[in-house]
Amino acid sequence: MISFLKQLSIRSKILSVLLLITLLLSGFSLILVQSISDVNQVSLTIRDEHVPSIVWLTHTETELIEKEQFVRNGIVSDFCCQFIDGYNELEEQIDISVPSSLNAITREVELLDFFINNEVQGFLSLGDIEAAKRILDKYYLPRLLSLKEDLNNEKQLAYTSIQENTHEFTNIIESSLSLLVILTIGAIILSIYFSYRTSAGLTLPIENLIHKVNRIAKGEYGLTISDSEKQFELKQLTTSINQMSLRLKESFETILIDKTYREQILNSLPVGIITIDDKTDELFLNHSAKYLLHGSEEQIRSIDTIPVPCVNKDFWSILSSKKICENVRVTYQSDLENHKLLVSQSKLRDQHNEVIGRTFYFVDITETEKLENRIHQTEKLALVGEMAAGAAHEIRNPLAVIQGFLMLMNQNIDSDQQEMYRMPLLMKELERINFIIEEMLLLAKPGAPLLKLTYLEDVMKDILPLIRESSEGENVNITVDLKRVPLLLDAKQMKQVLYNLVRNSSESMNFQGDIQIYAKVGTDYEIYIEDQGSGISADKQATIFEPFSTTKESGTGLGLTIVKRIIENHNGQIDLISSSNKGTVFCIKLPIANEKK
């Protein structure tokens, strides 16, 4: 018998158990027939006696509420001849026989209507509306409220009677349930036994299958299930799941290798690439794009729904516009520095050549831009050099003759004539012309520095008196705090650097204020020149080291250019650290020399 049951399919086992349970449950019908007969007798009593009473009482109570509301509205408003007709229209006949126990209440209701149709009608016929209102307020309404209370009491009695009869239902049901419980317990025991026996060979293997399939669904491709199930339906399912898992593993490995290879290609490109799939909302950034944008993925995802940011507006405007473009030059400001980018945008197509999104890519040409600027700078310097070399010889000779005759005249005329012919001004302007020529010659051919082991502190001591003398008074206070560190310098050229920088600082302060010159020692020797001048405007800061760029009305625009070339010839670097209306700070970095050399 047991071996026969094992050979049955799951469907046959379930049908057999359902048939057995059906036979047991069919026995319940005999008990239910007897119980239904008893319950029917009690329900007839409730239907014929108690329900009509409750229906009539409820209807009458509702009618009295409407009449009360109608009368109260009539008392507070103007009476008219239509009052009695309106009151009588509230009466609604109900097709139900009134139980004899409610005859007294019926008479009270009829008396109320009689009171309206006779007493109130009489006053209204005489035109005494105030008397009609008084009699309604003093006699009609109190009797109506008392009648409503009687109706409520009768309803409670009717409900109590129904409740007492329902106890009969309880007794009948309890006796029936006692027998049904015994039969049900037996049916449950048998059902549990056969259900357990049937599910024992099904639920555990299925739970095992579900667990393994969930693991496969989470990515454990290639996971197989052991083929040891006794139920033959599950053997076929196990075989199919194993085949599916192995093929998923093969497909996934192929896709992963292909995807990794393509991503490596994209990430190896020195081009920032952003792909946006409008259908799947998928966003991809290669390494170059992530490095430049510094985690702006969420901003890119919401670029179509938020206003274009003010920072890097040109960049984000192209991305949000979805406009097809090629090699548009924009500036992108990151946390570290400003970048010059060539931005392009094209359509993204799927394998069916349908447009599904767009590809946004950009090339960082910052270094190329810097190189171009250096080339332009070199071309400018070369042009200046050619001009300086040609002009110096042409200007210096006649200038020397003019200066000689002016000096001779200055020595031979008295002070009044000197003042009349503006001789001091002429001599000063000649000195200025000489200074400009010297700067142009130095820019054309600055000469290689003669590097010697020198202390910048000693160089500063030599030129400090000259700086203070040229500051036009004693309103410029120069504070020097330099570290005694050996440097390979051309002392003469370095004096010119410091003189030019301090001179510029004094002029920016109108020769009134403090100038601090101090040093910091790290991997390089850093000299800081800090003043309290009016500063350099933001639009001039990027070009202050270019030839002929000046913020002074009488300046040549060559001083800082010469300073930069001298510092670079010393393998150093000069930078504008900060500039505002509170002052300007320059920093010179020079390599530290080895004293043993």
C-alpha positions in Angstrom: 0.0 0.0 0.0 2.8 2.4 0.9 4.8 1.7 -2.2 1.6 2.3 -4.3 1.1 5.7 -2.6 4.7 6.7 -3.4 4.2 6.0 -7.0 1.2 8.3 -7.2 1.8 11.7 -8.7 1.3 14.8 -6.5 -2.0 15.6 -8.3 -3.4 12.1 -7.5 -2.4 12.4 -3.9 -4.1 15.8 -3.5 -7.3 14.5 -5.2 -7.4 11.5 -2.9 -7.1 13.6 0.2 -9.8 16.1 -1.1 -12.2 13.2 -1.7 -11.8 11.8 1.8 -12.4 15.3 3.3 -15.5 15.8 1.2 -17.0 12.5 2.5 -16.5 13.6 6.0 -17.9 17.1 5.5 -21.0 15.7 3.8 -22.0 14.1 7.1 -22.4 17.6 8.5 -25.5 18.2 6.4 -27.7 15.8 8.5 -26.9 17.9 11.6 -27.4 21.2 9.9 -30.9 20.1 8.6 -32.2 19.6 12.1 -30.7 22.8 13.4 -32.1 24.8 10.5 -35.7 23.6 11.3 -35.4 24.8 14.9 -33.9 28.1 13.9 -36.7 28.6 11.3 -39.4 28.3 14.0 -37.8 31.0 16.1 -37.3 33.3 13.1 -41.0 33.1 12.2 -41.9 34.4 15.7 -39.5 37.3 15.3 -40.8 38.1 11.8 -44.5 38.1 12.7 -44.5 39.8 16.0 -41.4 41.9 16.7 -40.1 43.1 13.4 -43.5 44.9 12.5 -43.5 46.6 15.8 -39.9 48.0 15.3 -40.7 49.0 11.7 -43.9 50.9 12.7 -42.1 52.6 15.7 -39.2 53.6 13.6 -41.4 55.1 10.9 -43.6 56.9 13.4 -40.5 58.3 15.2 -39.1 59.6 11.9 -42.4 61.2 11.1 -42.6 62.9 14.5 -39.0 64.3 14.1 -40.0 65.8 10.7 -43.2 67.3 12.2 -41.3 68.7 15.2 -38.8 70.4 12.9 -41.6 71.7 10.7 -43.5 73.2 13.7 -40.3 74.8 15.1 -39.5 76.4 11.8 -43.1 77.6 11.6 -42.9 79.2 15.1 -39.7 81.2 14.3 -40.9 82.3 10.8 -44.0 83.9 9.5 -47.1 81.7 9.5 -49.2 81.5 6.4 -52.3 79.7 5.1 -50.1 76.9 3.8 -48.9 75.7 7.3 -51.7 73.2 7.9 -51.4 71.8 4.3 -47.6 71.4 4.7 -48.0 69.7 8.0 -50.5 67.2 6.6 -48.2 66.4 3.7 -45.7 65.1 6.2 -48.0 62.2 7.0 -46.9 59.1 5.2 -48.9 55.9 5.2 -47.1 52.7 5.8 -48.4 49.3 4.5 -48.1 47.4 7.8 -50.6 46.3 10.4 -50.1 48.0 13.7 -49.7 45.5 16.6 -52.5 45.7 19.2 -49.9 46.6 21.9 -49.2 49.9 20.2 -52.9 51.1 20.0 -52.3 53.6 22.8 -49.4 55.3 21.1 -51.4 55.3 17.8 -54.1 57.2 19.5 -51.6 59.8 20.9 -50.3 60.3 17.4 -53.8 60.8 16.0 -54.5 63.3 18.8 -51.5 65.4 17.9 -52.7 65.6 14.3 -56.2 66.4 15.5 -54.8 69.2 17.6 -53.1 70.8 14.6 -56.1 70.4 12.3 -58.6 71.8 14.8 -57.0 74.0 17.4 -54.2 75.6 15.3 -56.4 75.7 12.2 -59.0 77.6 14.2 -56.6 80.3 15.3 -55.2 80.6 11.8 -58.7 81.0 10.4 -59.3 83.9 12.8 -56.0 85.4 11.8 -54.5 85.2 15.3 -51.0 83.9 14.3 -49.4 84.8 17.6 -52.0 82.6 19.5 -51.3 79.8 17.1 -47.6 80.0 17.8 -48.1 80.1 21.6 -50.4 77.1 21.6 -47.9 75.1 19.5 -45.0 76.1 21.8 -46.8 75.4 25.1 -49.0 72.5 24.3 -48.1 70.8 21.0 -44.3 70.5 21.4 -44.2 69.2 25.0 -46.8 66.5 24.1 -44.8 65.6 20.9 -41.6 65.3 23.0 -43.3 63.0 25.5 -44.7 60.9 22.7 -41.2 60.5 21.2 -39.9 59.3 24.6 -42.8 56.7 24.7 -41.9 55.6 21.2 -38.2 55.1 22.2 -39.2 53.1 25.3 -41.4 50.8 23.1 -38.5 50.3 20.7 -36.3 49.3 23.6 -38.9 46.8 24.7 -39.1 45.4 21.2 -35.4 45.1 20.9 -35.2 43.3 24.3 -37.9 40.8 23.1 -35.9 40.1 19.9 -32.7 39.6 22.0 -34.5 37.1 24.3 -35.6 35.1 21.2 -32.1 35.1 19.8 -31.0 33.2 22.8 -33.0 30.3 21.3 -30.7 30.5 18.3 -27.7 30.2 20.7 -29.1 27.1 22.4 -29.8 25.4 19.1 -26.4 26.4 17.7 -24.6 25.2 20.8 -26.1 21.8 20.7 -25.3 21.5 17.0 -21.8 22.8 17.4 -21.0 20.2 20.1 -21.6 17.5 17.6 -20.0 19.4 14.8 -16.8 20.0 16.8 -16.4 16.3 17.4 -16.7 15.6 13.7 -14.6 18.5 12.7 -11.8 17.5 15.1 -11.8 14.1 13.5 -11.7 15.6 10.0 -8.9 17.9 10.9 -6.8 15.2 12.4 -7.2 13.1 9.3 -6.6 16.1 7.0 -3.4 17.1 8.9 -2.1 13.5 8.7 -2.7 13.1 5.0 -1.6 16.6 4.2 1.6 16.1 6.1 2.2 12.9 4.3 1.5 14.5 1.0 3.5 17.7 1.5 6.5 15.9 3.1 7.7 14.8 -0.3 6.9 18.1 -1.9 7.5 21.2 0.3 11.0 20.5 1.5 12.4 19.8 -2.0 10.5 22.8 -3.4 12.0 25.0 -0.6 15.4 23.7 -1.5 14.7 24.5 -5.1 13.5 28.0 -4.3 16.6 28.7 -2.2 18.9 27.6 -5.0 17.0 29.5 -7.6 17.1 32.7 -5.5 20.9 32.3 -5.2 21.1 31.9 -9.0 18.9 35.0 -9.4 21.2 37.0 -7.2 24.2 36.3 -9.4 25.5 32.8 -8.5 25.4 31.6 -12.1 26.6 28.0 -12.6 25.1 26.8 -9.3 23.5 23.3 -9.7 21.0 21.3 -7.7 21.6 17.7 -6.8 19.3 15.2 -8.7 18.1 13.2 -5.7 14.4 14.1 -5.5 12.0 11.1 -5.2 9.1 12.9 -6.8 9.5 12.4 -10.5 7.9 15.9 -11.4 10.7 17.6 -9.5 13.5 15.7 -11.4 12.5 17.3 -14.6 12.4 20.8 -13.0 15.8 20.2 -11.4 17.3 19.3 -14.7 15.9 22.4 -16.4 17.1 24.7 -13.6 20.7 23.2 -13.8 20.8 23.7 -17.6 19.5 27.3 -17.2 22.1 28.1 -14.5 25.0 26.8 -16.6 23.9 28.7 -19.7 23.4 31.9 -17.7 26.9 31.5 -16.4 28.3 31.2 -19.9 26.3 34.2 -21.2 27.2 36.3 -18.2 30.9 35.6 -18.5 30.8 36.5 -22.2 28.9 39.7 -21.6 31.2 40.6 -18.6 34.4 40.1 -20.6 33.0 42.2 -23.5 31.7 44.9 -21.2 35.0 45.0 -19.3 37.0 45.3 -22.5 34.9 48.1 -23.8 35.0 50.0 -20.5 38.8 49.6 -20.4 39.0 51.2 -23.8 36.7 54.1 -22.8 38.5 54.6 -19.5 41.9 54.6 -21.2 41.0 57.5 -23.5 42.2 60.9 -22.5 38.7 62.2 -23.4 35.9 62.8 -21.0 32.8 60.8 -22.1 29.3 60.9 -20.8 26.5 58.8 -22.2 22.9 59.4 -21.3 20.2 56.8 -22.2 16.8 58.5 -22.3 15.0 55.2 -22.4 16.6 53.5 -19.4 17.9 56.6 -17.6 21.3 54.9 -17.5 24.2 57.2 -17.1 27.9 56.4 -17.8 31.0 58.4 -17.1 34.5 57.2 -18.0 37.5 57.9 -15.7 38.4 61.2 -17.4 34.9 62.6 -17.0 34.7 61.5 -13.3 38.1 63.0 -12.6 37.1 66.4 -14.0 33.5 66.6 -12.8 34.3 65.3 -9.2 31.2 63.3 -8.5 28.6 65.4 -10.4 26.6 62.4 -11.5 23.4 63.5 -9.6 23.6 66.9 -11.2 23.9 65.3 -14.6 20.9 63.1 -14.0 18.7 66.1 -13.0 20.1 68.5 -15.6 16.8 68.4 -17.6 14.7 69.3 -14.5 16.8 72.0 -12.7 17.9 75.4 -13.9 21.4 75.6 -15.5 24.0 76.4 -12.7 25.7 79.8 -12.8 29.1 78.2 -12.3 30.4 76.6 -15.6 27.2 77.8 -17.3 28.5 77.3 -20.9 29.4 73.7 -20.1 26.1 72.8 -18.5 24.1 74.7 -21.1 25.4 72.5 -23.9 24.7 69.3 -22.0 21.2 70.3 -21.1 20.3 71.7 -24.5 20.8 68.3 -26.2 22.0 70.3 -29.2 24.4 68.5 -31.5 27.7 70.4 -31.6 31.3 69.8 -32.2 34.5 71.3 -30.7 32.9 74.2 -28.8 35.6 75.8 -26.6 34.4 76.4 -23.0 36.0 77.1 -19.6 35.3 74.7 -16.7 36.1 75.8 -13.2 36.8 72.9 -10.8 37.9 72.9 -7.2 41.6 72.7 -8.2 41.9 74.9 -11.3 40.3 76.3 -14.4 40.2 74.0 -17.5 39.8 74.8 -21.1 37.7 72.2 -22.8 36.7 71.3 -26.4 33.1 70.1 -26.0 31.1 68.0 -28.5 27.7 66.3 -28.3 26.3 63.7 -30.7 23.3 61.3 -30.8 23.4 57.9 -29.1 22.0 55.1 -31.3 21.1 51.5 -30.5 21.7 48.4 -32.6 18.6 49.3 -34.7 20.0 52.8 -35.5 17.3 54.4 -33.4 18.2 57.5 -31.3 18.0 56.5 -27.6 20.0 59.3 -26.0 23.1 61.3 -26.5 26.9 61.2 -26.1 28.6 64.2 -24.6 32.4 64.2 -24.8 35.1 66.7 -24.1 38.9 67.1 -24.4 41.0 69.0 -21.9 43.1 71.5 -23.8 44.3 73.4 -20.8 48.0 72.5 -21.3 47.7 73.1 -25.1 46.2 76.5 -24.3 49.0 77.3 -21.9 51.5 76.2 -24.5 49.8 78.5 -27.1 49.9 81.4 -24.6 53.6 80.7 -24.0 54.3 80.7 -27.8 52.4 84.0 -28.1 54.4 85.3 -25.1 57.6 84.3 -26.8 56.6 85.9 -30.0 55.8 89.1 -28.2 59.1 89.0 -26.4 61.0 88.3 -29.6 59.2 91.2 -31.3 60.0 93.4 -28.4 63.6 92.3 -28.5 63.8 93.1 -32.2 62.3 96.5 -31.6 64.5 97.2 -28.6 67.7 96.2 -30.3 66.9 98.4 -33.3 65.6 101.3 -31.3 68.3 101.4 -28.7 71.1 102.4 -31.0 68.9 104.9 -32.9 67.6 106.6 -29.7 70.6 106.5 -27.4 73.0 108.5 -29.6 70.8 111.6 -30.2 69.6 111.2 -26.6 73.2 111.4 -25.3 73.8 114.6 -27.3 70.6 116.2 -26.0 71.3 115.2 -22.4 74.9 116.6 -22.7 73.7 120.0 -24.0 71.0 120.2 -21.4 73.4 119.4 -18.6 75.8 122.1 -20.0 72.9 124.6 -20.2 71.8 123.7 -16.7 75.2 124.4 -15.3 75.6 127.8 -17.1 72.2 129.4 -16.4 71.0 130.7 -13.1 68.2 129.2 -11.0 65.5 131.5 -12.3 66.2 130.6 -15.8 66.3 126.9 -14.8 62.9 127.3 -13.4 61.6 129.2 -16.4 62.8 126.6 -18.9 61.7 123.7 -16.7 65.2 122.2 -16.6 64.7 119.9 -13.7 61.6 118.4 -15.4 63.5 118.0 -18.7 66.4 116.2 -16.9 63.9 113.9 -15.1 62.1 113.0 -18.3 65.5 112.2 -19.9 66.3 109.9 -17.0 62.9 108.2 -17.5 63.6 107.7 -21.2 67.0 106.2 -20.4 65.3 103.9 -17.9 62.8 102.7 -20.5 65.6 102.0 -23.0 67.5 100.0 -20.5 64.4 97.9 -19.7 63.8 97.3 -23.4 67.5 96.2 -23.9 67.3 94.0 -20.9 64.1 92.4 -22.2 65.6 91.9 -25.6 68.7 90.3 -24.2 68.6 89.8 -20.4 71.8 87.8 -20.3 72.5 84.6 -18.5 72.8 85.0 -14.8 76.2 84.7 -13.2 75.2 82.4 -10.4 77.2 82.5 -7.2 76.6 81.2 -3.7 74.8 84.2 -2.1 72.6 85.0 0.8 69.5 87.0 -0.2 69.6 88.8 3.2 72.9 90.4 2.1 71.5 91.4 -1.3 68.5 93.0 0.5 70.8 95.0 2.8 72.7 96.4 -0.2 69.6 97.7 -2.0 67.5 98.7 1.1 68.9 102.2 1.3 68.3 102.7 -2.5 64.7 101.5 -2.1 64.0 103.8 0.9 65.6 106.8 -1.0 63.4 106.2 -4.0 60.2 105.9 -2.0 59.7 109.7 -2.0 59.7 110.4 1.7 59.5 108.5 4.9 55.9 107.5 4.7 56.7 104.0 3.4 57.7 101.6 6.2 59.7 98.5 4.9 60.0 95.5 7.2 62.4 92.8 6.2 62.5 89.3 7.8 64.6 86.9 5.6 66.1 83.6 6.5 69.8 83.1 6.1 69.9 80.3 3.6 72.4 79.9 0.8 71.1 80.5 -2.8 72.7 80.4 -6.2 72.0 84.0 -7.4 73.1 86.7 -9.7 73.2 89.5 -7.1 72.9 92.3 -9.7 69.8 90.8 -11.4 68.2 89.9 -8.1 68.7 93.5 -6.9 66.7 94.6 -9.9 63.9 92.1 -9.2 63.5 93.2 -5.6 63.8 96.9 -6.6 61.1 96.6 -9.2 58.7 94.7 -6.9 59.1 97.1 -4.0 58.9 100.1 -6.3 55.5 98.8 -7.7 54.2 98.2 -4.1 55.2 101.8 -3.1 53.5 103.3 -6.1 50.3 101.2 -5.5 50.2 102.7 -1.9 50.9 106.3 -3.1 54.1 106.0 -1.1 52.1 105.7 2.2 51.9 102.4 4.1 53.8 99.3 5.1 55.6 96.8 3.0 56.6 93.4 4.5 59.3 91.3 3.0 59.7 87.9 4.7 60.7 84.4 3.8 59.6 80.8 4.4 61.9 77.8 4.0 60.6 74.4 2.8 61.6 72.4 -0.2 62.2 75.9 -1.8 63.2 79.3 -0.5 60.0 81.4 -0.7 60.2 85.2 -0.5 56.9 87.1 0.1 56.5 90.8 -0.8 53.2 92.1 0.8 51.9 95.6 0.6 48.8 97.6 1.6 48.1 99.1 -1.8 44.9 99.3 -3.9 45.5 96.0 -5.5 45.3 94.7 -9.1 41.9 94.4 -10.8 40.6 90.9 -11.5 40.7 91.4 -15.2 44.4 92.3 -15.1 45.7 89.6 -12.8 46.0 86.9 -15.5 48.1 89.2 -17.8 50.3 91.1 -15.4 53.5 89.2 -16.5 52.8 89.8 -20.2 54.7 92.6 -22.0 53.1 96.1 -22.0 50.5 95.0 -19.4 50.3 97.7 -16.8 47.9 99.3 -14.3 49.9 102.6 -14.1 49.3 105.5 -16.4 53.0 106.2 -16.8 54.1 102.6 -16.7 55.8 100.7 -19.6 54.4 97.3 -18.8 57.9 95.7 -18.9 58.9 95.6 -15.3 57.1 92.4 -14.2 58.0 90.8 -17.5 61.7 91.3 -16.9 61.2 90.2 -13.3 59.6 86.9 -14.4 62.4 86.2 -17.0 65.1 86.8 -14.4 63.4 84.5 -11.9 62.9 81.8 -14.5 66.6 82.1 -15.5 67.3 81.4 -11.8 65.2 78.2 -12.1 62.6 79.8 -9.9 59.0 80.9 -10.1 57.1 84.1 -9.3 53.3 84.0 -8.6 50.6 86.5 -7.6 49.3 85.0 -4.4 46.4 87.5 -3.7 45.3 91.0 -4.6 42.4 93.1 -3.3 41.7 96.6 -2.2 43.5 95.7 1.1 46.8 94.9 -0.6 48.8 92.6 -2.9 51.1 89.6 -2.1 53.7 88.3 -4.5 55.7 85.1 -3.9 59.1 84.2 -5.4 60.3 80.6 -5.1 64.0 79.8 -5.5 65.9 76.5 -5.2 68.1 76.2 -2.1 71.8 75.7 -2.9 74.1 73.1 -1.2 76.8 74.9 0.7 79.2 72.1 0.2 79.2 72.7 -3.6 
